[in-house]
Amino acid sequence: MCRSLREKIIRVCAKKIEQKGDEVGVSFYAFFANKNDDPDLLMEAATWWIQTHKLDHFEKARKIRQMVEAGM
C-alpha cells in the first residue's frame, strides 16, 4: 500500500474514533469522497481490504488503524 494511502487511512480512522468513540466502524469507502476522483487509489484500498485481508464490509476503525500502523 502506498504511503499516502496509509497516512490517509490512519488520519481518517483517528478522526472517526475521536468523533464517535472506539467502537466506530468504517468501510474502505470512508477514505474517499463520494466522487470517484482517484480510481487507482480506491482500487488499491479495495484490494488491500477485500482480497488481501478478506475483511468484512464494515470493520472497527481501531482495528484498521492498527493493521495499517503495523504495516499489514
Distance bins in CASP14 RR format, pairs under 12 A and 6 or more apart:
PFRMAT RR
TARGET T0000
AUTHOR 0000-0000-0000
RMODE 2
METHOD distances of the structure
MODEL  1
1 7 0 0 0 0 0 1 0 0 0 0 0
1 8 0 0 0 0 0 1 0 0 0 0 0
1 9 0 0 0 0 1 0 0 0 0 0 0
1 10 0 0 0 0 0 1 0 0 0 0 0
1 28 0 0 0 0 0 1 0 0 0 0 0
1 31 0 0 0 0 0 1 0 0 0 0 0
1 41 0 0 0 0 1 0 0 0 0 0 0
1 43 0 0 0 0 0 1 0 0 0 0 0
1 44 1 0 0 1 0 0 0 0 0 0 0
1 45 1 0 0 1 0 0 0 0 0 0 0
1 46 0 0 0 0 0 1 0 0 0 0 0
1 47 0 0 0 0 1 0 0 0 0 0 0
1 48 1 0 1 0 0 0 0 0 0 0 0
1 49 0 0 0 0 0 1 0 0 0 0 0
1 52 0 0 0 0 1 0 0 0 0 0 0
1 53 0 0 0 0 0 1 0 0 0 0 0
1 64 0 0 0 0 0 1 0 0 0 0 0
1 67 0 0 0 0 0 1 0 0 0 0 0
1 68 1 0 0 1 0 0 0 0 0 0 0
1 69 0 0 0 0 0 1 0 0 0 0 0
1 70 0 0 0 0 0 1 0 0 0 0 0
1 71 0 0 0 0 1 0 0 0 0 0 0
1 72 0 0 0 0 1 0 0 0 0 0 0
2 8 0 0 0 0 1 0 0 0 0 0 0
2 9 0 0 0 0 0 1 0 0 0 0 0
2 38 0 0 0 0 0 1 0 0 0 0 0
2 40 0 0 0 0 1 0 0 0 0 0 0
2 41 1 0 0 1 0 0 0 0 0 0 0
2 43 0 0 0 0 0 1 0 0 0 0 0
2 44 1 0 0 1 0 0 0 0 0 0 0
2 45 0 0 0 0 1 0 0 0 0 0 0
2 47 0 0 0 0 0 1 0 0 0 0 0
2 48 0 0 0 0 0 1 0 0 0 0 0
2 68 0 0 0 0 0 1 0 0 0 0 0
3 9 0 0 0 0 0 1 0 0 0 0 0
3 10 0 0 0 0 0 1 0 0 0 0 0
3 41 0 0 0 0 0 1 0 0 0 0 0
3 44 0 0 0 0 0 1 0 0 0 0 0
3 68 0 0 0 0 0 1 0 0 0 0 0
3 71 0 0 0 0 0 1 0 0 0 0 0
4 10 0 0 0 0 0 1 0 0 0 0 0
4 11 0 0 0 0 0 1 0 0 0 0 0
4 31 0 0 0 0 0 1 0 0 0 0 0
4 38 0 0 0 0 1 0 0 0 0 0 0
4 40 0 0 0 0 0 1 0 0 0 0 0
4 41 1 0 0 1 0 0 0 0 0 0 0
4 44 0 0 0 0 1 0 0 0 0 0 0
4 45 0 0 0 0 0 1 0 0 0 0 0
5 11 0 0 0 0 0 1 0 0 0 0 0
5 12 0 0 0 0 0 1 0 0 0 0 0
5 28 0 0 0 0 1 0 0 0 0 0 0
5 31 1 0 0 1 0 0 0 0 0 0 0
5 32 0 0 0 0 0 1 0 0 0 0 0
5 38 0 0 0 0 1 0 0 0 0 0 0
5 40 0 0 0 0 0 1 0 0 0 0 0
5 41 1 0 1 0 0 0 0 0 0 0 0
5 42 0 0 0 0 1 0 0 0 0 0 0
5 43 0 0 0 0 0 1 0 0 0 0 0
5 44 1 0 1 0 0 0 0 0 0 0 0
5 45 1 0 0 1 0 0 0 0 0 0 0
5 46 0 0 0 0 0 1 0 0 0 0 0
5 47 0 0 0 0 0 1 0 0 0 0 0
5 48 0 0 0 0 1 0 0 0 0 0 0
5 49 0 0 0 0 0 1 0 0 0 0 0
5 64 0 0 0 0 0 1 0 0 0 0 0
5 68 0 0 0 0 1 0 0 0 0 0 0
5 71 0 0 0 0 0 1 0 0 0 0 0
6 12 0 0 0 0 0 1 0 0 0 0 0
6 13 0 0 0 0 0 1 0 0 0 0 0
6 31 0 0 0 0 0 1 0 0 0 0 0
6 41 0 0 0 0 0 1 0 0 0 0 0
6 44 0 0 0 0 0 1 0 0 0 0 0
6 45 0 0 0 0 0 1 0 0 0 0 0
6 48 0 0 0 0 1 0 0 0 0 0 0
6 64 0 0 0 0 0 1 0 0 0 0 0
6 65 0 0 0 0 0 1 0 0 0 0 0
6 67 0 0 0 0 0 1 0 0 0 0 0
6 68 1 0 1 0 0 0 0 0 0 0 0
6 69 0 0 0 0 1 0 0 0 0 0 0
6 70 0 0 0 0 0 1 0 0 0 0 0
6 71 1 0 0 1 0 0 0 0 0 0 0
6 72 0 0 0 0 0 1 0 0 0 0 0
7 13 0 0 0 0 0 1 0 0 0 0 0
7 14 0 0 0 0 0 1 0 0 0 0 0
7 31 0 0 0 0 0 1 0 0 0 0 0
7 41 0 0 0 0 0 1 0 0 0 0 0
7 65 0 0 0 0 0 1 0 0 0 0 0
7 68 0 0 0 0 1 0 0 0 0 0 0
7 69 0 0 0 0 0 1 0 0 0 0 0
8 14 0 0 0 0 0 1 0 0 0 0 0
8 15 0 0 0 0 0 1 0 0 0 0 0
8 26 0 0 0 0 0 1 0 0 0 0 0
8 28 0 0 0 0 0 1 0 0 0 0 0
8 30 0 0 0 0 1 0 0 0 0 0 0
8 31 1 0 1 0 0 0 0 0 0 0 0
8 32 0 0 0 0 1 0 0 0 0 0 0
8 33 0 0 0 0 0 1 0 0 0 0 0
8 38 0 0 0 0 0 1 0 0 0 0 0
8 41 0 0 0 0 1 0 0 0 0 0 0
8 42 0 0 0 0 0 1 0 0 0 0 0
8 44 0 0 0 0 0 1 0 0 0 0 0
8 45 0 0 0 0 1 0 0 0 0 0 0
8 64 0 0 0 0 0 1 0 0 0 0 0
8 65 0 0 0 0 0 1 0 0 0 0 0
8 68 0 0 0 0 1 0 0 0 0 0 0
9 15 0 0 0 0 0 1 0 0 0 0 0
9 16 0 0 0 0 0 1 0 0 0 0 0
9 26 0 0 0 0 1 0 0 0 0 0 0
9 27 0 0 0 0 0 1 0 0 0 0 0
9 28 0 0 0 0 1 0 0 0 0 0 0
9 29 0 0 0 0 0 1 0 0 0 0 0
9 30 0 0 0 0 1 0 0 0 0 0 0
9 31 1 0 1 0 0 0 0 0 0 0 0
9 32 0 0 0 0 0 1 0 0 0 0 0
9 41 0 0 0 0 0 1 0 0 0 0 0
9 44 0 0 0 0 0 1 0 0 0 0 0
9 45 1 0 0 1 0 0 0 0 0 0 0
9 48 0 0 0 0 1 0 0 0 0 0 0
9 49 0 0 0 0 1 0 0 0 0 0 0
9 59 0 0 0 0 0 1 0 0 0 0 0
9 61 0 0 0 0 1 0 0 0 0 0 0
9 63 0 0 0 0 0 1 0 0 0 0 0
9 64 1 0 0 1 0 0 0 0 0 0 0
9 65 1 0 0 1 0 0 0 0 0 0 0
9 66 0 0 0 0 0 1 0 0 0 0 0
9 67 0 0 0 0 1 0 0 0 0 0 0
9 68 1 0 1 0 0 0 0 0 0 0 0
9 69 0 0 0 0 1 0 0 0 0 0 0
9 71 0 0 0 0 0 1 0 0 0 0 0
9 72 0 0 0 0 0 1 0 0 0 0 0
10 16 0 0 0 0 0 1 0 0 0 0 0
10 17 0 0 0 0 0 1 0 0 0 0 0
10 26 0 0 0 0 0 1 0 0 0 0 0
10 31 0 0 0 0 0 1 0 0 0 0 0
10 61 0 0 0 0 0 1 0 0 0 0 0
10 62 0 0 0 0 0 1 0 0 0 0 0
10 64 0 0 0 0 1 0 0 0 0 0 0
10 65 1 0 1 0 0 0 0 0 0 0 0
10 66 0 0 0 0 1 0 0 0 0 0 0
10 67 0 0 0 0 0 1 0 0 0 0 0
10 68 1 0 1 0 0 0 0 0 0 0 0
10 69 1 0 0 1 0 0 0 0 0 0 0
10 70 0 0 0 0 0 1 0 0 0 0 0
10 71 0 0 0 0 0 1 0 0 0 0 0
11 17 0 0 0 0 0 1 0 0 0 0 0
11 18 0 0 0 0 0 1 0 0 0 0 0
11 30 0 0 0 0 0 1 0 0 0 0 0
11 31 0 0 0 0 1 0 0 0 0 0 0
11 61 0 0 0 0 0 1 0 0 0 0 0
11 64 0 0 0 0 0 1 0 0 0 0 0
11 65 0 0 0 0 1 0 0 0 0 0 0
11 68 0 0 0 0 0 1 0 0 0 0 0
11 69 0 0 0 0 0 1 0 0 0 0 0
12 18 0 0 0 0 0 1 0 0 0 0 0
12 19 0 0 0 0 0 1 0 0 0 0 0
12 24 0 0 0 0 0 1 0 0 0 0 0
12 25 0 0 0 0 0 1 0 0 0 0 0
12 26 1 0 0 1 0 0 0 0 0 0 0
12 27 0 0 0 0 0 1 0 0 0 0 0
12 28 0 0 0 0 0 1 0 0 0 0 0
12 29 0 0 0 0 0 1 0 0 0 0 0
12 30 1 0 1 0 0 0 0 0 0 0 0
12 31 1 0 1 0 0 0 0 0 0 0 0
12 32 0 0 0 0 1 0 0 0 0 0 0
12 33 0 0 0 0 0 1 0 0 0 0 0
12 45 0 0 0 0 0 1 0 0 0 0 0
12 61 1 0 0 1 0 0 0 0 0 0 0
12 64 0 0 0 0 1 0 0 0 0 0 0
12 65 0 0 0 0 1 0 0 0 0 0 0
12 68 0 0 0 0 0 1 0 0 0 0 0
13 19 0 0 0 0 0 1 0 0 0 0 0
13 20 0 0 0 0 0 1 0 0 0 0 0
13 21 0 0 0 0 0 1 0 0 0 0 0
13 22 0 0 0 0 0 1 0 0 0 0 0
13 24 0 0 0 0 1 0 0 0 0 0 0
13 25 0 0 0 0 1 0 0 0 0 0 0
13 26 1 0 0 1 0 0 0 0 0 0 0
13 27 0 0 0 0 0 1 0 0 0 0 0
13 28 0 0 0 0 0 1 0 0 0 0 0
13 30 0 0 0 0 1 0 0 0 0 0 0
13 31 0 0 0 0 1 0 0 0 0 0 0
13 59 0 0 0 0 1 0 0 0 0 0 0
13 60 0 0 0 0 1 0 0 0 0 0 0
13 61 1 0 1 0 0 0 0 0 0 0 0
13 62 1 0 0 1 0 0 0 0 0 0 0
13 63 0 0 0 0 1 0 0 0 0 0 0
13 64 1 0 1 0 0 0 0 0 0 0 0
13 65 1 1 0 0 0 0 0 0 0 0 0
13 66 0 0 0 0 1 0 0 0 0 0 0
13 67 0 0 0 0 1 0 0 0 0 0 0
13 68 1 0 0 1 0 0 0 0 0 0 0
13 69 0 0 0 0 1 0 0 0 0 0 0
14 20 0 0 0 0 0 1 0 0 0 0 0
14 21 0 0 0 0 0 1 0 0 0 0 0
14 22 0 0 0 0 0 1 0 0 0 0 0
14 24 0 0 0 0 0 1 0 0 0 0 0
14 26 0 0 0 0 0 1 0 0 0 0 0
14 61 0 0 0 0 1 0 0 0 0 0 0
14 62 0 0 0 0 1 0 0 0 0 0 0
14 64 0 0 0 0 0 1 0 0 0 0 0
14 65 1 0 0 1 0 0 0 0 0 0 0
14 66 0 0 0 0 0 1 0 0 0 0 0
14 68 0 0 0 0 0 1 0 0 0 0 0
14 69 0 0 0 0 0 1 0 0 0 0 0
15 21 0 0 0 0 0 1 0 0 0 0 0
15 24 0 0 0 0 1 0 0 0 0 0 0
15 26 0 0 0 0 0 1 0 0 0 0 0
15 30 0 0 0 0 1 0 0 0 0 0 0
15 31 0 0 0 0 0 1 0 0 0 0 0
15 61 0 0 0 0 1 0 0 0 0 0 0
15 65 0 0 0 0 0 1 0 0 0 0 0
16 22 0 0 0 0 0 1 0 0 0 0 0
16 23 0 0 0 0 0 1 0 0 0 0 0
16 24 1 0 1 0 0 0 0 0 0 0 0
16 25 1 0 0 1 0 0 0 0 0 0 0
16 26 1 0 1 0 0 0 0 0 0 0 0
16 27 0 0 0 0 0 1 0 0 0 0 0
16 30 1 0 0 1 0 0 0 0 0 0 0
16 31 0 0 0 0 0 1 0 0 0 0 0
16 58 0 0 0 0 0 1 0 0 0 0 0
16 59 0 0 0 0 0 1 0 0 0 0 0
16 60 0 0 0 0 1 0 0 0 0 0 0
16 61 1 0 1 0 0 0 0 0 0 0 0
16 62 0 0 0 0 1 0 0 0 0 0 0
16 64 0 0 0 0 1 0 0 0 0 0 0
16 65 0 0 0 0 1 0 0 0 0 0 0
17 23 0 0 0 0 1 0 0 0 0 0 0
17 24 1 0 1 0 0 0 0 0 0 0 0
17 25 0 0 0 0 1 0 0 0 0 0 0
17 26 0 0 0 0 1 0 0 0 0 0 0
17 30 0 0 0 0 0 1 0 0 0 0 0
17 60 0 0 0 0 1 0 0 0 0 0 0
17 61 1 0 1 0 0 0 0 0 0 0 0
17 62 1 0 0 1 0 0 0 0 0 0 0
17 63 0 0 0 0 0 1 0 0 0 0 0
17 64 0 0 0 0 0 1 0 0 0 0 0
17 65 1 0 0 1 0 0 0 0 0 0 0
17 66 0 0 0 0 0 1 0 0 0 0 0
18 24 0 0 0 0 1 0 0 0 0 0 0
18 61 0 0 0 0 1 0 0 0 0 0 0
18 62 0 0 0 0 0 1 0 0 0 0 0
18 65 0 0 0 0 0 1 0 0 0 0 0
19 25 0 0 0 0 0 1 0 0 0 0 0
19 26 0 0 0 0 0 1 0 0 0 0 0
19 30 0 0 0 0 0 1 0 0 0 0 0
19 61 0 0 0 0 1 0 0 0 0 0 0
20 26 0 0 0 0 1 0 0 0 0 0 0
20 30 0 0 0 0 0 1 0 0 0 0 0
20 60 0 0 0 0 0 1 0 0 0 0 0
20 61 0 0 0 0 1 0 0 0 0 0 0
20 62 0 0 0 0 0 1 0 0 0 0 0
21 60 0 0 0 0 0 1 0 0 0 0 0
21 61 0 0 0 0 1 0 0 0 0 0 0
21 62 0 0 0 0 1 0 0 0 0 0 0
22 60 1 0 0 1 0 0 0 0 0 0 0
22 61 0 0 0 0 1 0 0 0 0 0 0
22 62 1 0 1 0 0 0 0 0 0 0 0
22 63 0 0 0 0 0 1 0 0 0 0 0
22 65 0 0 0 0 0 1 0 0 0 0 0
22 66 0 0 0 0 0 1 0 0 0 0 0
23 58 0 0 0 0 0 1 0 0 0 0 0
23 59 0 0 0 0 0 1 0 0 0 0 0
23 60 1 0 0 1 0 0 0 0 0 0 0
23 61 0 0 0 0 1 0 0 0 0 0 0
23 62 0 0 0 0 1 0 0 0 0 0 0
23 63 0 0 0 0 0 1 0 0 0 0 0
24 30 0 0 0 0 1 0 0 0 0 0 0
24 58 0 0 0 0 1 0 0 0 0 0 0
24 59 0 0 0 0 0 1 0 0 0 0 0
24 60 1 0 0 1 0 0 0 0 0 0 0
24 61 1 0 1 0 0 0 0 0 0 0 0
24 62 0 0 0 0 1 0 0 0 0 0 0
24 63 0 0 0 0 0 1 0 0 0 0 0
24 64 0 0 0 0 0 1 0 0 0 0 0
24 65 0 0 0 0 0 1 0 0 0 0 0
25 55 0 0 0 0 0 1 0 0 0 0 0
25 56 0 0 0 0 0 1 0 0 0 0 0
25 57 0 0 0 0 0 1 0 0 0 0 0
25 58 1 0 1 0 0 0 0 0 0 0 0
25 59 1 0 0 1 0 0 0 0 0 0 0
25 60 1 0 1 0 0 0 0 0 0 0 0
25 61 1 0 1 0 0 0 0 0 0 0 0
25 62 0 0 0 0 1 0 0 0 0 0 0
25 63 0 0 0 0 1 0 0 0 0 0 0
25 64 0 0 0 0 1 0 0 0 0 0 0
25 65 0 0 0 0 0 1 0 0 0 0 0
26 32 0 0 0 0 0 1 0 0 0 0 0
26 45 0 0 0 0 0 1 0 0 0 0 0
26 49 0 0 0 0 1 0 0 0 0 0 0
26 55 0 0 0 0 0 1 0 0 0 0 0
26 56 0 0 0 0 0 1 0 0 0 0 0
26 57 0 0 0 0 1 0 0 0 0 0 0
26 58 1 0 0 1 0 0 0 0 0 0 0
26 59 1 0 0 1 0 0 0 0 0 0 0
26 60 1 0 0 1 0 0 0 0 0 0 0
26 61 1 0 1 0 0 0 0 0 0 0 0
26 62 0 0 0 0 1 0 0 0 0 0 0
26 63 0 0 0 0 1 0 0 0 0 0 0
26 64 1 0 0 1 0 0 0 0 0 0 0
26 65 0 0 0 0 1 0 0 0 0 0 0
26 67 0 0 0 0 0 1 0 0 0 0 0
26 68 0 0 0 0 0 1 0 0 0 0 0
27 42 0 0 0 0 0 1 0 0 0 0 0
27 45 0 0 0 0 1 0 0 0 0 0 0
27 46 0 0 0 0 1 0 0 0 0 0 0
27 49 1 0 0 1 0 0 0 0 0 0 0
27 50 0 0 0 0 0 1 0 0 0 0 0
27 55 0 0 0 0 1 0 0 0 0 0 0
27 56 0 0 0 0 1 0 0 0 0 0 0
27 57 1 0 1 0 0 0 0 0 0 0 0
27 58 1 0 1 0 0 0 0 0 0 0 0
27 59 1 0 0 1 0 0 0 0 0 0 0
27 60 0 0 0 0 0 1 0 0 0 0 0
27 61 0 0 0 0 0 1 0 0 0 0 0
27 64 0 0 0 0 1 0 0 0 0 0 0
28 41 0 0 0 0 0 1 0 0 0 0 0
28 42 1 0 0 1 0 0 0 0 0 0 0
28 43 0 0 0 0 0 1 0 0 0 0 0
28 44 0 0 0 0 1 0 0 0 0 0 0
28 45 1 0 1 0 0 0 0 0 0 0 0
28 46 1 0 1 0 0 0 0 0 0 0 0
28 47 0 0 0 0 1 0 0 0 0 0 0
28 48 1 0 0 1 0 0 0 0 0 0 0
28 49 1 0 1 0 0 0 0 0 0 0 0
28 50 1 0 0 1 0 0 0 0 0 0 0
28 51 0 0 0 0 0 1 0 0 0 0 0
28 52 0 0 0 0 0 1 0 0 0 0 0
28 53 0 0 0 0 0 1 0 0 0 0 0
28 55 0 0 0 0 1 0 0 0 0 0 0
28 56 0 0 0 0 0 1 0 0 0 0 0
28 57 0 0 0 0 1 0 0 0 0 0 0
28 58 0 0 0 0 1 0 0 0 0 0 0
28 59 0 0 0 0 1 0 0 0 0 0 0
28 61 0 0 0 0 0 1 0 0 0 0 0
28 64 0 0 0 0 1 0 0 0 0 0 0
28 68 0 0 0 0 0 1 0 0 0 0 0
29 35 0 0 0 0 0 1 0 0 0 0 0
29 36 0 0 0 0 0 1 0 0 0 0 0
29 42 0 0 0 0 1 0 0 0 0 0 0
29 45 0 0 0 0 1 0 0 0 0 0 0
29 46 0 0 0 0 1 0 0 0 0 0 0
29 49 0 0 0 0 1 0 0 0 0 0 0
29 50 0 0 0 0 0 1 0 0 0 0 0
29 57 0 0 0 0 1 0 0 0 0 0 0
29 58 0 0 0 0 0 1 0 0 0 0 0
30 42 0 0 0 0 0 1 0 0 0 0 0
30 45 0 0 0 0 1 0 0 0 0 0 0
30 49 0 0 0 0 0 1 0 0 0 0 0
30 57 0 0 0 0 0 1 0 0 0 0 0
30 58 0 0 0 0 1 0 0 0 0 0 0
30 59 0 0 0 0 0 1 0 0 0 0 0
30 60 0 0 0 0 0 1 0 0 0 0 0
30 61 0 0 0 0 1 0 0 0 0 0 0
30 64 0 0 0 0 1 0 0 0 0 0 0
30 65 0 0 0 0 0 1 0 0 0 0 0
31 38 0 0 0 0 0 1 0 0 0 0 0
31 41 0 0 0 0 1 0 0 0 0 0 0
31 42 0 0 0 0 1 0 0 0 0 0 0
31 44 0 0 0 0 0 1 0 0 0 0 0
31 45 1 0 1 0 0 0 0 0 0 0 0
31 46 0 0 0 0 0 1 0 0 0 0 0
31 48 0 0 0 0 0 1 0 0 0 0 0
31 49 0 0 0 0 1 0 0 0 0 0 0
31 61 0 0 0 0 0 1 0 0 0 0 0
31 64 0 0 0 0 1 0 0 0 0 0 0
31 65 0 0 0 0 0 1 0 0 0 0 0
31 68 0 0 0 0 0 1 0 0 0 0 0
32 38 1 0 0 1 0 0 0 0 0 0 0
32 39 0 0 0 0 1 0 0 0 0 0 0
32 40 0 0 0 0 0 1 0 0 0 0 0
32 41 1 0 0 1 0 0 0 0 0 0 0
32 42 1 0 1 0 0 0 0 0 0 0 0
32 43 0 0 0 0 0 1 0 0 0 0 0
32 44 0 0 0 0 0 1 0 0 0 0 0
32 45 1 0 0 1 0 0 0 0 0 0 0
32 46 0 0 0 0 1 0 0 0 0 0 0
32 49 0 0 0 0 0 1 0 0 0 0 0
33 41 0 0 0 0 0 1 0 0 0 0 0
33 42 0 0 0 0 0 1 0 0 0 0 0
34 42 0 0 0 0 0 1 0 0 0 0 0
35 42 0 0 0 0 0 1 0 0 0 0 0
36 42 1 0 0 1 0 0 0 0 0 0 0
36 43 0 0 0 0 0 1 0 0 0 0 0
36 45 0 0 0 0 0 1 0 0 0 0 0
36 46 0 0 0 0 0 1 0 0 0 0 0
38 44 0 0 0 0 1 0 0 0 0 0 0
38 45 0 0 0 0 1 0 0 0 0 0 0
38 46 0 0 0 0 0 1 0 0 0 0 0
39 45 0 0 0 0 0 1 0 0 0 0 0
39 46 0 0 0 0 0 1 0 0 0 0 0
40 46 0 0 0 0 0 1 0 0 0 0 0
40 47 0 0 0 0 0 1 0 0 0 0 0
41 47 0 0 0 0 0 1 0 0 0 0 0
41 48 0 0 0 0 0 1 0 0 0 0 0
42 48 0 0 0 0 0 1 0 0 0 0 0
42 49 0 0 0 0 0 1 0 0 0 0 0
42 50 0 0 0 0 0 1 0 0 0 0 0
43 49 0 0 0 0 0 1 0 0 0 0 0
43 50 0 0 0 0 0 1 0 0 0 0 0
43 51 0 0 0 0 0 1 0 0 0 0 0
44 50 0 0 0 0 0 1 0 0 0 0 0
44 51 0 0 0 0 0 1 0 0 0 0 0
44 52 0 0 0 0 0 1 0 0 0 0 0
45 51 0 0 0 0 0 1 0 0 0 0 0
45 52 0 0 0 0 0 1 0 0 0 0 0
45 53 0 0 0 0 0 1 0 0 0 0 0
45 55 0 0 0 0 0 1 0 0 0 0 0
45 64 0 0 0 0 0 1 0 0 0 0 0
45 68 0 0 0 0 0 1 0 0 0 0 0
46 52 0 0 0 0 1 0 0 0 0 0 0
46 53 0 0 0 0 0 1 0 0 0 0 0
46 55 0 0 0 0 0 1 0 0 0 0 0
46 57 0 0 0 0 0 1 0 0 0 0 0
47 53 0 0 0 0 1 0 0 0 0 0 0
47 54 0 0 0 0 0 1 0 0 0 0 0
47 55 0 0 0 0 0 1 0 0 0 0 0
48 54 0 0 0 0 0 1 0 0 0 0 0
48 55 0 0 0 0 1 0 0 0 0 0 0
48 59 0 0 0 0 0 1 0 0 0 0 0
48 64 0 0 0 0 1 0 0 0 0 0 0
48 67 0 0 0 0 1 0 0 0 0 0 0
48 68 0 0 0 0 1 0 0 0 0 0 0
48 71 0 0 0 0 0 1 0 0 0 0 0
48 72 0 0 0 0 1 0 0 0 0 0 0
49 55 1 0 1 0 0 0 0 0 0 0 0
49 56 0 0 0 0 1 0 0 0 0 0 0
49 57 0 0 0 0 1 0 0 0 0 0 0
49 58 0 0 0 0 0 1 0 0 0 0 0
49 59 0 0 0 0 1 0 0 0 0 0 0
49 63 0 0 0 0 0 1 0 0 0 0 0
49 64 0 0 0 0 1 0 0 0 0 0 0
49 67 0 0 0 0 1 0 0 0 0 0 0
49 68 0 0 0 0 0 1 0 0 0 0 0
49 72 0 0 0 0 0 1 0 0 0 0 0
50 56 0 0 0 0 1 0 0 0 0 0 0
50 57 0 0 0 0 1 0 0 0 0 0 0
50 59 0 0 0 0 0 1 0 0 0 0 0
52 67 0 0 0 0 0 1 0 0 0 0 0
52 68 0 0 0 0 0 1 0 0 0 0 0
52 71 0 0 0 0 0 1 0 0 0 0 0
52 72 0 0 0 0 1 0 0 0 0 0 0
53 59 0 0 0 0 1 0 0 0 0 0 0
53 63 0 0 0 0 0 1 0 0 0 0 0
53 64 0 0 0 0 1 0 0 0 0 0 0
53 67 1 0 0 1 0 0 0 0 0 0 0
53 68 0 0 0 0 0 1 0 0 0 0 0
53 70 0 0 0 0 0 1 0 0 0 0 0
53 71 0 0 0 0 0 1 0 0 0 0 0
53 72 1 0 0 1 0 0 0 0 0 0 0
55 63 0 0 0 0 1 0 0 0 0 0 0
55 64 1 0 0 1 0 0 0 0 0 0 0
55 67 0 0 0 0 1 0 0 0 0 0 0
55 68 0 0 0 0 0 1 0 0 0 0 0
55 72 0 0 0 0 0 1 0 0 0 0 0
56 63 0 0 0 0 0 1 0 0 0 0 0
56 64 0 0 0 0 0 1 0 0 0 0 0
58 64 0 0 0 0 0 1 0 0 0 0 0
59 65 0 0 0 0 0 1 0 0 0 0 0
59 66 0 0 0 0 0 1 0 0 0 0 0
59 67 0 0 0 0 1 0 0 0 0 0 0
59 68 0 0 0 0 0 1 0 0 0 0 0
60 66 0 0 0 0 1 0 0 0 0 0 0
60 67 0 0 0 0 0 1 0 0 0 0 0
61 67 0 0 0 0 0 1 0 0 0 0 0
61 68 0 0 0 0 0 1 0 0 0 0 0
62 68 0 0 0 0 0 1 0 0 0 0 0
62 69 0 0 0 0 0 1 0 0 0 0 0
63 69 0 0 0 0 0 1 0 0 0 0 0
63 70 0 0 0 0 0 1 0 0 0 0 0
63 72 0 0 0 0 0 1 0 0 0 0 0
64 70 0 0 0 0 0 1 0 0 0 0 0
64 71 0 0 0 0 0 1 0 0 0 0 0
64 72 0 0 0 0 1 0 0 0 0 0 0
65 71 0 0 0 0 0 1 0 0 0 0 0
65 72 0 0 0 0 0 1 0 0 0 0 0
66 72 0 0 0 0 1 0 0 0 0 0 0
END
